[in-house]
Structures are given as structure tokens and as C-alpha cells.
Amino acid sequence: MSNVGKVLRFLFLCGLLALSACTSREQHAAETCVQDTLSVDTVPQDTAVFIEEEEEEYQRDSLYSEDFDDFLFSFARDSVFRQRRVRFPFLHIGSAGDTTEVLRKQWNGDFSFLQQDFYTIFYNTVAQIEETKSISSDTVLVERIDLDSLMLTSYHFVRKKGVWLLCRQQDFFVQGSQLSDFLVFYRQFSTDSIFQQASIAQPLHFSMADPDDEMEVIEGTIDATQWYSFCSEVPAGIISNIRYGQSYSQPQHIVMLKCAQGSGYMEIFRFEKSDGIWHLTSYEY
């Protein structure tokens, strides 16, 4: 082969090597671009999640389901927490049926009726007390009952994504409640000592924990004249009712729980209506 041929062959091989290197660099650059693009594509998703968590701090893991009693305890006492747990605009239905959408800056809910040393809950039967513990409803009504004016305010709570929110408030007269007949009676029972004593069944059944053994129960009956030595005070004025889902299909029987805040201590009052007259028939503490 002549010298000229060797030179041409050498130049041809150099060109192939340069082209191969260029192609390799282009392929690497393309792969890097794809990887960078994939990385960039994930940023908006992560950012969106972060923003969503910032906007709704109270949202928990989707598997978490908040206990209503624990939630209500914080809701009643912490005004900042309360503002975060109201769905705005907030629907307020007045006693005349008028509706108003309340904005966050306009709302100032008063839950002092749940800040007392105790709260009350109404049932039809004692069995319902245990039944409601197993209810997993996503709707609970909390009622503020003013026995003096016979006005009732109902707060509607719903559970969304595992956490509880207040979504509506409705005001109406007690006459519009399933408990109206009993509450009219109880209004006088709670304020008139003579009427209260006359409304005690003869005899009155009672049960109490044995002071020497908390696992044992003492049961018996007492006369109406002994009532005030057993029960120091009945709820009066503004009281509450928490409706976990219990019904009042037996209007002649009402069980009232008086629950001490935070201690688990409670008193159980059983009322029955016979021949048009209400009586307290059993008391447990």
C-alpha cells in the first residue's frame, strides 16, 4: 500500500472513533436529560403534598380515626383549636328557620356549657349507654339546652378523613325536640325542691359502689325524705346532650347521665312516666 493510502486509511479510522465518541456522549446526555426530567416532574407533586399539609395541619393519616370525646374536650376549651375545626362558611339556622352563612371572622362560638365540672347525656335505656360505645357513626350532635328559656342549640359535627369538624348550628325551641315532654318536666324538677321530692318514686331504688371495695355494689331502696342525703345536686340551668346515634323511641323512659369531666365518675338517673306523671325511679352513683 502506498504512503498516500495509509494516510487516508488512518484519517478514516480517526473519523469513525470521533463519531462513535460523539454518539456515546449524545446518548449519555439524552439519558441524563430523561433522568433530570423525571426528577423535575416529582417536585410539583412533593410541593403539592407539602402545601396541602400546610393548609390543613389538623389532617392525619388516612387510617387514623379521631375519638369524638377526646376531640370535644379540646374543642370546648381551646379557642385556637376550635377555629381550625369549623368548616367555613359556617351554616347557622335560626329558630325562625332563617339561614345565614357565617365567615370565620364573624364566628365566635360559645362552648362554656361544656366547660363545667360535668356534662349530661340522655338515653332511652341503660343498655343504650353501652351500645353507643360501639357506634362508629361519622355524625354526632351536641346540644346546648337552656332550661330557663326552653331553647335548644344543636351543633352538627361530621368526621372527614378521620378528624371531626363542626359544620352547622341550629337553634330551636325545646318543643321541637324528641325530649320536649321530659325537659319541660325536668325544668321544674331541677329548680323546685318541693316538686322534686314529690317526683321521687316510693320507694326509690339506688345502687352505689362499696366504699370498702370498688368492685362490689351496694343496692337498696330509700324513702323520698332521704333523697337529699344521697344526691347533693341535680344538673340545672344550661345543660348538654351528646347524641352519638341513640334514639328516643320510648318517650316514657329517660336515662340521664351526669358525667364528671376527666374523672370517669358518673351518676345515672332513671325517669319513667306513668299515668301522665314523671317520676325518678332509680339513682346510681
C-alpha positions in Angstrom: 0.0 0.0 0.0 1.3 3.4 -0.9 2.0 6.1 1.7 -1.0 8.1 0.5 -3.3 5.1 1.0 -2.0 4.6 4.5 -2.7 8.2 5.4 -6.2 8.1 4.0 -7.0 4.9 6.0 -5.6 6.5 9.2 -7.8 9.6 8.7 -10.9 7.4 8.1 -10.3 5.4 11.3 -9.9 8.6 13.3 -13.2 9.9 11.9 -15.0 6.7 13.0 -13.6 7.0 16.5 -14.7 10.6 16.8 -18.2 9.8 15.5 -18.5 7.0 18.0 -17.4 9.2 20.9 -19.9 11.9 19.9 -22.7 9.4 19.6 -21.9 8.0 23.1 -21.9 11.5 24.6 -25.2 12.3 22.9 -26.8 9.0 24.3 -25.4 9.8 27.8 -26.7 13.3 27.6 -30.1 12.1 26.5 -30.3 9.6 29.4 -29.2 12.3 31.8 -31.9 14.6 30.4 -34.6 11.9 30.9 -33.4 11.4 34.5 -33.4 15.1 35.2 -36.8 15.4 33.7 -38.2 12.7 35.9 -36.7 14.4 38.9 -38.2 17.7 37.9 -41.6 16.1 37.4 -41.6 14.9 41.0 -41.0 18.3 42.5 -44.5 19.7 41.9 -46.1 16.6 43.4 -44.0 16.8 46.6 -44.6 20.5 46.8 -48.3 20.0 46.4 -48.4 17.5 49.2 -46.4 19.9 51.4 -48.7 22.8 50.7 -51.8 20.6 51.4 -50.3 19.6 54.7 -49.6 23.2 55.5 -53.1 24.3 54.6 -54.7 21.5 56.6 -52.4 20.9 59.6 -55.1 19.0 61.5 -55.4 16.3 58.8 -54.0 13.0 59.9 -53.1 9.8 58.3 -56.0 8.3 56.3 -56.0 5.3 58.7 -56.4 7.5 61.8 -59.9 7.9 63.2 -60.2 10.5 65.9 -62.2 9.7 69.1 -65.1 12.2 69.4 -64.9 12.5 73.2 -61.2 13.4 73.1 -61.8 15.8 70.2 -64.8 17.5 72.0 -62.8 18.0 75.2 -60.2 20.0 73.2 -62.8 21.8 71.0 -64.6 23.1 74.1 -61.6 24.5 75.8 -59.1 25.6 73.1 -60.3 28.5 71.1 -57.5 28.2 68.5 -58.1 24.5 68.0 -61.9 25.3 67.8 -61.4 27.8 65.0 -59.4 25.2 63.0 -62.1 22.7 63.4 -65.0 24.7 62.0 -65.9 24.3 58.3 -66.4 27.8 56.9 -68.6 29.3 55.7 -70.5 28.1 58.7 -74.2 27.5 58.3 -76.4 28.9 61.1 -80.1 28.1 61.1 -82.1 30.4 63.4 -85.2 29.5 65.5 -87.4 31.1 62.8 -85.9 29.0 60.1 -83.7 31.7 58.7 -80.3 30.7 57.4 -77.0 32.6 57.5 -73.6 31.7 56.2 -71.1 32.8 58.8 -67.5 33.6 57.9 -64.5 32.8 60.0 -64.0 36.4 61.2 -67.7 36.6 62.2 -68.0 33.5 64.2 -67.4 33.4 68.0 -68.9 30.1 69.2 -69.7 29.9 73.0 -69.0 26.5 74.4 -68.8 27.4 78.0 -71.7 25.0 78.7 -69.1 22.2 78.1 -66.6 23.7 80.4 -68.4 22.9 83.6 -67.3 20.3 86.1 -69.8 17.9 84.5 -71.8 17.3 81.3 -75.1 15.4 80.7 -76.2 12.9 78.2 -79.7 11.5 77.6 -80.7 7.9 76.6 -83.8 5.9 76.4 -82.4 2.9 78.3 -79.3 2.0 80.3 -78.5 -0.6 77.6 -78.1 2.3 75.1 -75.1 3.6 77.1 -73.1 0.5 76.2 -74.5 0.4 72.7 -73.3 3.9 71.8 -69.7 2.9 72.7 -69.7 0.6 69.7 -71.3 3.1 67.3 -68.8 4.3 64.6 -71.0 7.0 63.2 -69.4 9.9 61.4 -72.0 12.3 62.6 -72.6 13.4 66.2 -74.9 16.1 67.5 -74.1 18.2 70.6 -77.0 20.0 72.1 -77.0 23.0 74.4 -80.2 23.0 76.4 -81.3 26.2 78.2 -83.9 25.0 80.7 -84.7 28.6 81.7 -85.8 29.7 78.2 -86.5 26.2 76.9 -84.3 27.0 73.9 -82.0 24.3 72.3 -79.0 24.8 70.1 -77.8 21.8 68.1 -74.2 21.6 66.8 -73.7 19.2 64.0 -70.2 17.5 63.8 -69.0 15.3 61.0 -65.9 13.2 60.7 -63.9 13.8 57.5 -60.6 12.0 56.7 -60.5 10.8 60.3 -60.9 14.1 62.0 -64.0 15.9 63.4 -65.3 19.2 62.1 -68.3 21.4 63.1 -70.4 22.1 60.0 -73.7 23.5 61.2 -75.6 25.2 64.1 -79.3 25.1 64.5 -81.4 26.9 67.1 -85.0 25.9 68.0 -87.4 25.7 70.9 -87.3 22.6 73.1 -90.9 21.8 71.9 -89.3 20.8 68.6 -87.1 18.1 70.3 -87.9 14.5 70.9 -87.1 15.2 74.6 -89.6 18.1 74.9 -92.1 16.5 77.3 -89.3 15.3 79.6 -87.4 18.6 79.5 -90.5 20.6 80.5 -90.9 18.3 83.5 -87.2 18.3 84.3 -87.0 22.1 84.2 -89.2 22.2 87.3 -87.7 19.1 88.8 -84.2 20.8 88.8 -85.3 24.0 90.4 -88.3 23.3 92.7 -87.3 21.2 95.8 -90.8 20.5 96.8 -91.8 19.4 93.3 -88.5 17.3 93.1 -89.3 15.4 96.3 -92.9 14.8 95.2 -91.4 13.3 92.0 -89.3 10.7 93.7 -90.7 7.2 93.4 -91.8 5.5 96.6 -89.5 3.7 97.2 -86.6 4.8 95.1 -84.1 2.2 94.0 -80.5 3.1 94.4 -77.1 1.5 93.9 -73.6 2.7 94.7 -70.0 1.4 94.7 -69.0 -0.1 98.0 -66.6 2.4 99.7 -64.6 -0.5 101.1 -64.4 -2.5 97.8 -64.9 -0.7 94.5 -65.6 -4.0 92.7 -68.7 -4.5 94.8 -72.0 -2.7 94.5 -74.4 -1.9 97.3 -78.1 -1.8 96.3 -81.2 -1.0 98.1 -84.2 1.4 98.4 -84.7 4.7 100.1 -87.6 6.9 101.0 -88.2 10.2 99.3 -87.3 12.0 102.5 -83.8 10.5 102.3 -83.2 11.7 98.8 -81.2 14.8 99.6 -78.8 12.9 101.8 -77.9 10.7 98.7 -77.9 13.2 95.9 -76.3 16.6 96.6 -77.3 18.4 93.4 -79.0 17.7 90.1 -78.0 19.5 86.8 -79.9 22.7 86.3 -79.9 25.9 84.1 -77.9 25.2 81.0 -77.2 21.5 80.4 -75.9 19.4 77.5 -76.8 16.3 75.4 -74.5 14.4 73.2 -76.3 12.3 70.5 -73.9 9.6 69.2 -76.8 7.9 67.4 -79.1 7.0 70.3 -82.8 7.3 69.5 -85.7 8.3 71.8 -88.4 5.9 70.5 -89.6 5.2 74.1 -90.6 8.7 75.3 -91.9 7.3 78.6 -88.4 6.3 79.7 -85.4 8.6 80.0 -82.0 7.9 81.4 -79.8 10.9 82.3 -76.1 10.6 82.8 -74.2 13.2 84.8 -70.6 12.7 83.9 -67.7 14.4 85.7 -65.1 16.0 83.4 -61.9 13.9 83.2 -62.5 11.6 86.1 -64.8 8.9 84.7 -67.2 9.4 87.6 -70.8 9.5 86.7 -74.3 9.4 88.2 -77.3 7.7 86.5 -80.8 9.0 86.9 -83.7 6.9 85.5 -87.0 8.6 85.0 -90.4 6.9 84.0 -93.7 8.5 83.1 -96.8 6.6 84.3 -100.4 7.9 84.2 -99.1 11.1 82.7 -96.7 11.8 85.6 -92.9 11.7 85.6 -91.0 10.1 88.5 -87.4 9.4 89.3 -87.4 5.7 89.8 -83.7 4.8 90.2 -80.4 6.5 91.1 -76.9 5.1 90.7 -73.6 6.5 91.6 
